[in-house]
């Protein structure tokens, strides 16, 4: 099943250069319901994601602070699409293991 949403890119405050986008709560609730009992380590869910013309394999991670899922952005994705923190982007993704 395919999903899409728009979200703002942010940098993890714990150091390093980890970039993420938080899923909207209604979408996170739907993903959680579909994946009940089928998550991997750290509650992760494998996805195939796309921003612009760039597609990559990654995982969604449950984030207690936001009560949602977060999508990590690889450096290669950020560079190829010229993405920066604070920028709003449209993301498409599909669940790959459910």
C-alpha positions in Angstrom: 0.0 0.0 0.0 1.3 3.5 -0.9 1.2 6.5 1.4 2.1 10.2 1.0 2.4 13.1 3.3 4.2 16.5 3.6 6.4 17.3 6.5 9.3 19.5 7.7 12.8 18.2 7.8 14.5 18.5 11.3 17.8 17.5 12.8 18.1 15.2 15.8 19.1 17.3 18.8 21.3 14.6 20.3 24.3 15.4 18.2 25.5 14.1 14.8 23.8 14.9 11.6 20.7 12.8 11.7 17.9 14.3 9.7 14.2 13.2 10.0 10.7 13.9 8.9 7.8 13.2 11.4 4.7 11.5 10.0 1.4 13.2 10.7 -0.4 11.6 13.6 -3.4 10.2 11.6 -1.0 8.5 9.2 1.1 7.2 12.1 -2.0 5.7 13.7 -2.9 3.9 10.4 0.6 2.5 10.0 0.7 1.3 13.6 -2.7 -0.4 13.1 -1.5 -2.1 9.9 1.8 -3.2 11.5 0.6 -4.5 14.8 2.8 -7.4 15.9 4.9 -7.2 12.8 7.5 -4.6 13.7 11.3 -5.2 13.7 13.9 -4.0 16.3 13.1 -0.7 18.0 9.6 -0.9 16.6 10.9 -0.2 13.1 8.9 -0.8 9.9 10.7 -1.3 6.5 9.7 1.1 3.7 10.6 2.2 0.2 10.5 6.0 0.3 10.6 8.7 -2.4 11.2 12.4 -2.4 11.3 14.0 -5.8 13.1 11.7 -8.2 15.1 9.9 -5.4 14.0 6.6 -4.1 15.6 4.7 -1.2 15.1 1.8 1.2 14.9 2.7 4.9 12.7 2.2 8.0 10.2 4.2 10.0 10.9 4.4 13.7 8.4 4.9 16.5 9.2 8.2 18.3 7.8 8.5 21.8 8.5 12.2 22.0 6.3 13.0 19.0 3.9 10.0 19.5 4.4 9.3 15.8 6.8 7.6 13.4 9.9 9.3 12.0 11.5 8.8 8.6 15.3 9.2 8.5 16.8 11.0 5.5 20.0 9.6 4.2 22.8 12.1 3.3 22.6 10.9 -0.4 18.9 11.7 -0.5 19.4 15.2 1.0 22.3 16.0 -1.4 20.5 14.7 -4.5 17.3 16.7 -3.8 19.1 19.7 -2.2 17.2 19.3 1.1 17.8 21.3 4.2 16.5 21.4 7.8 13.3 23.4 8.1 12.3 22.7 4.5 8.8 21.2 3.9 8.8 18.3 1.5 6.4 15.8 0.0 7.2 12.1 0.8 5.8 9.0 -0.8 6.4 5.6 0.7 5.2 2.0 0.7 5.5 -0.6 3.4 7.8 -3.4 2.2 7.3 -6.2 4.7 3.7 -6.2 5.7 
